[in-house]
């Protein structure tokens, strides 16, 4: 008897992809000397983030995952915190992005706050920023999908933040020393 194959629903495929990325980030080996004291995040442990938004001056510090699960209330608060600061539109942020941030902190052996330059961007904001010129704003930016963030880490040299993010091999990493930020995303592994 031949087994029936059922196509995987696109939403389930995305969920499975997020789970695979989460497991990959959680299972990464320690990077560099600083990371030997602070290994990559484990799935069963609490994962926290501390963020300061450079445009709104808001601060947030919370546990966003515990016992192997994301916390819905915390994710909602992070979505609101990372809203488009130009339009006020709130997007849904890929929680794997939070795991990347957490893993960068662990790799660097710090719990200092990330300074957020940009989180979610609605399409009209993205278009306006592209029209201004200045570069660095992609037509199909992952910021519009809630899959990208521009950050720096208080008290940590920008090139060290970049290097820790590159070592993750968990998505895209852009380095903007002139503008003083590192771009992280949950897209394919690449760097610029």
N, C-alpha and C positions, 0 to 999 in steps of 0.2 A: 504494500500500500504506500502510495506516495504522500509525503507530508505536504500539507498546504502551507504556502508562504503568505503571510499577511504583511502588506506594506506598513511601515512605521509612519504614523501620523507626524506631520512636520513639527507640531508643538512638542511631541514626545521626543522626536529626534533632537530638537534644541535642548530639551531637559537632559537627555542622555549626554549630549555634548558638554553641557555645563558640568555634569557629574564627573565625566572623564577628565575635564580640565581641573576640577577641584581636587580629584585624587592625584593628578599629576603634580599640582602645586604642593599639596600636602606631603607628597612622598619625595620631594626633591632633597638631594643631599645638602649638607651645610656648605657654605661658600666662604672661602677666605678665613683668616684668623678670627675676625669678630664673630663670624657665624658659628664657629666651633663651640662657643659658649651659649649661643642661642640658635638651636636648630630650627628647621622649617616648621610651620605650624602643623600640629597633629589634628586629625579630624575630630577626636573626642574632647579636645580641650576647648576652653573658652577662647574666642578670638575677639580682640578689641581693636578699636581705632580711635584715634584722637586727631581731629581735623580743625583747621582754622581757615576760613574763607577770606582771601585777600581783598575781595570786592565788597562783600556784605559785612565783613568784620565779625560774622557769627562764628561760634565755636561749638563743637560737639565732641563728646567722648562717650563711647558706649560699647557694650558687648554686642556684637552683631551675629555671633554664632556660638552655639554651645551644644555639647553632647552629639556632635555630628550633624547638627541641623542649623540652618539659618533661622534667625528670630524675626518673624514677620513685622512686629512693631518697630524693631531696630531698622530693618530694611526700609520701611516707610519713612522713618525719620531721616535716614541717609538720602533717600530719593528727594525729599523736600530740601534738605541741606544743599544737595548738589544740583538744584534747579538752575535753569538758565537765568543768570543774574540780570540779563538785559530785559527779557520778556516776562519773567516770573513763571514760565511754563515748567511743570514738573514732569520729568521723564522717569522711566523705570530703568534703574542702573543694574547692570549685570553684576550679581554678587561675587562672581569670580574676580572681578576687578578689586573688590575689597580684600580677597585672599591674596592677590598680588601685592597690594599695599602692605598687608600684614607680613607677608614673606620677605619683602624688602626690609622692613623694620627688623625682623628676626635676623636676617643676613648681616645687617649692620650693627646688631646688638644694641638697639636703642628703642625706647618707647616715646621718643619726642613726637610732637605733633607734626603732621603734614600740613603744609600751607597749600591750599587749593587755589589755582588760578582759573581753571575751567573744568566743569563737570559736564552735565547734560547741556546740549545746545539744540534749540528748535531749528527747523530748516530755514526760517526767515532770518534768524540771527546768524546762522552759518553763511547765508548768502550775503548779508551785510558785511560781515567780517572779510569774506573773500573779495568783495567789491572795494574795500578799503586798501587792498594790497598788503604789502608787508610780508607775505608768504606764510607758510605753515598752516593754512586752512584748506583742507581737502574738500573737493566738491561733494564727495560721498563720505564725509567725515564720520568716524565711528562715535564721535561725541553725540551725533544725532540719534544714534541707536542706544545710547546709554552704555557704551562699551569702551569709553576712553576718558581719561582724566589727565590734566596737566598739574604737576605738583613740584614742590621742593620740600626738603625735610629740614626743619629748624636745626641749626648747629652742625649740619653734615655737608661737606663739600659736594657740590652738584655732580661732579664726575664720579664720586663714590656712589651716589644714588643711582646714576646711570649704570655703573658697572654691576651693582647688585641686581638691578632690574634685568640687565642683559643676561646675567648668570641664570636667572629663572627659566629663560627660554619658554615663556608662557604666553607670549603675544608680542605686539609691536612696542618698540622703545625709540622715542625721538629725543634727541639731545639739543637743547636750545640755550647754550651758555650766554648768548647775548641778551636774551630775555629772561634768563635765570629760572628755567624750569625744565623738567623732564616729562615727556608725554609717555603714558602707559596705556595699552589697550589690550583687549581680549581677542584681537584678530589674529591673523597668521603671524608666525615668528618672523620678524624682520627688524631692521634698525636703520636709522638715518641720523 
